[in-house]
Amino acid sequence: MSNDPAAKFDPSRAGEYAQQSRIALAGYDACHELSACMLAAALGSGQAARVLVVGAGGGAQEIVTAGALEPAWDFVAVDPSEPMMELAVAQVEAKGLADRTTFHLGYVDDISANERFDAATLIGVLHHLPGDAAKQAILKAIAARLQPGAPLILAGNRFAYSSQPLLLAAWGQRWRMHGATPAEIEAKLGKILQGADPPHSEEAIAALLHDAGFEPPTRFFSSLFWGAWIARRKAN
């Protein structure tokens, strides 16, 4: 596994991201829609807010979806992959949200520690970070830039893939449903087993969030290996 997870998202992978992610995650759009709804419910509909979107590269679906729901929200989009960020910029501009979005090519730690956000999202990122230390670091960096009590949407894969053979087999069948050949499915299964390091359980995710300074999370979406949670930064 590369020490730089962003290196996986080269121009070739970035170019296929929108289609591939919707196959790999059944309910991709529903997850983003519910994430926006959960944030709106937590913050109060119609309220102005600054939202930190970590790992915004690709389709910037978090911004596109939440921006349409809440016209008073502004966004700071962070991603270390230039090809993925280019796709995000294009999509945000196409949806007329560029005047409400600031793009930062880099990492959360590059943003001033004096910045404070009303909410944050971390969707599809955590399982790409190898080891608990890297996962803990990004969650702590986000927590340090959130207002006390501010909500975080965390979504990504949980479970060690090999520990859930039935889910893994069903994931392969979903690719077959979308026209993948047996050889292509085998290659994709090999890539997911070697190319990501998800937290091994929902309890592990709760522990990571707790240690980073968040309240216990509430899960609001699940699809095979994928889960989505909302958790608030502790008040102190």
PASEBA-476818 format. One record per residue (C-alpha): y, z, x. Coordinates in steps of 0.001 Angstrom, whole numbers, padded with zeros to 6 digits, always signed. Example, Ala and Ser with C-alpha at 12.3 -4.5 7.8 and 13.67 -1.06 7.14 Angstrom:
residues 2
-004500+007800+012300;-001060+007140+013670;
END
This chain:
residues 236
+000000+000000+000000;+003448-000885+001346;+005712+001985+002359;+008475+000101+000531;+007402-000399-003094;+010340-002760-003664;+008777-005230-001222;+006086-006003-003822;+008706-007556-006083;+009327-010750-004143;+010856-013829-005851;+007427-015024-007027;+006515-011749-008709;+010025-011294-010058;+009908-014729-011659;+006795-013931-013673;+007766-010359-014502;+008963-010837-018089;+005754-012507-019247;+003308-010548-017106;+004724-007136-018010;+004307-007817-021718;+000626-008580-021199;-000028-005680-018842;+001714-003270-021221;+000752-003758-024836;+003831-002677-026745;+006340-003372-023972;+009177-004137-026373;+008247-001305-028740;+008335+001159-025838;+011858+000075-024900;+013011+000151-028502;+011659+003658-029019;+013178+004758-025707;+016601+003643-026933;+016016+005390-030258;+014973+008613-028539;+018095+008597-026388;+020298+007907-029405;+018632+010759-031282;+019103+013112-028310;+022724+012152-027605;+023886+011521-031161;+024378+008066-032592;+027787+006522-032006;+028719+008814-029127;+030082+007463-025841;+027698+007955-022921;+027100+006912-019324;+023438+006059-018778;+021774+005801-015370;+019061+003119-015469;+016766+003490-012457;+014514+000538-011711;+016556-001779-013913;+015391-004932-012125;+013592-007647-014046;+014764-008144-017581;+016993-005039-017707;+015266-004398-021011;+016488-000800-021112;+020105-001991-021031;+019626-004943-023369;+017895-002810-026001;+019987+000349-025762;+023221-001607-025381;+022632-003406-028663;+021836-000142-030450;+024758+001873-029061;+027949-000106-028374;+029740+002927-026879;+027260+003353-024018;+027964+002173-020460;+025250+001694-017864;+024757+001999-014120;+021759-000141-013136;+019937+000727-009903;+017170-001267-008224;+016217-001844-004562;+014716-005321-005091;+017241-008151-004814;+015089-010739-006684;+014503-008281-009526;+018163-007286-009666;+019204-010931-009864;+017066-011299-012989;+018613-008156-014460;+022151-009379-013840;+021393-012738-015455;+019882-011115-018546;+022694-008595-018962;+025268-011353-018645;+023398-013537-021137;+023445-010689-023675;+027176-010065-023246;+026736-006618-021707;+028142-007262-018230;+031449-005522-018970;+029530-002336-019799;+027172-002444-016804;+027656-001622-013130;+024927-002919-010803;+023847-001098-007669;+021387-002775-005313;+019753+000205-003652;+018452+003655-004495;+019483+006641-006584;+020313+008581-003415;+022960+005956-002603;+024959+007000-005663;+027450+009768-005015;+026060+013218-005715;+029341+013904-007538;+028490+011305-010197;+027353+012775-013514;+025510+010893-016254;+024839+011754-019868;+021307+010290-019800;+018916+008401-017561;+015857+006180-017755;+013019+005708-015279;+010698+003138-016833;+007845+001452-014976;+008768+002942-011602;+006941+006196-010888;+003443+004700-010495;+004744+002325-007808;+005770+005240-005561;+002966+006390-003232;+002281+010107-003210;+003753+013072-005036;+006556+013584-002493;+008155+010217-003294;+007750+010797-007034;+009293+014247-006732;+012177+012911-004657;+013281+010295-007177;+013052+012727-010091;+015101+015320-008190;+017682+012685-007271;+018029+011741-010937;+018223+015375-012060;+020998+016042-009526;+023137+013351-011171;+022564+014362-014796;+024696+016670-016878;+022917+019939-017764;+020811+019317-020851;+020983+015533-020442;+017866+013591-021482;+015663+011508-019207;+013306+008844-020507;+010307+008607-018188;+007721+005896-018806;+004883+004540-016722;+001185+004682-016023;-000687+007942-015880;-004353+008581-014959;-006066+007452-011807;-007168+003990-012905;-010744+004395-011692;-011062+007656-013663;-010754+005765-016955;-013268+002883-016767;-013142+002116-020492;-009341+001841-020466;-009542-000311-017341;-012088-002595-019003;-009903-002876-022107;-006943-003758-019868;-009010-006584-018422;-009953-007752-021906;-006282-007918-022839;-005711-010351-019990;-008695-012383-021246;-007112-012375-024707;-004081-014035-023136;-006064-016754-021387;-006885-015304-017981;-010093-016560-016360;-012783-014127-015114;-011631-014726-011526;-008001-014044-012468;-008977-010854-014297;-010965-009647-011285;-007978-010305-009042;-005630-008431-011366;-008009-005467-011600;-008243-005382-007814;-004463-005467-007498;-003884-002617-009929;-006542-000455-008254;-005004-000967-004797;-001336-001508-005529;-000189+001536-007498;-000480+005315-007424;+000114+006788-010886;+000182+010524-011589;-003398+011535-012396;-002732+013180-015741;-000122+014034-018316;-000180+017577-016935;+000696+016186-013496;+003703+014404-014989;+004852+017616-016674;+004513+019446-013354;+006543+016802-011508;+009281+017034-014114;+009265+020837-014057;+009580+020966-010275;+012439+018451-010387;+014425+020603-012798;+013496+019313-016261;+012358+021028-019433;+008807+020327-020724;+008520+016680-021795;+007717+015267-025227;+005524+012143-025312;+006599+009541-027875;+004636+006431-026846;+001195+005633-025432;-000688+002418-024656;-003890+002499-022554;-002729+003910-019177;+000928+003876-020177;+002907+006756-021591;+006574+007464-022332;+008236+010873-022472;+011652+012414-022988;+012669+015515-021055;+016014+017272-020699;+017499+018469-017458;+017467+022257-017369;+020780+023869-018128;+020814+025789-014857;
END
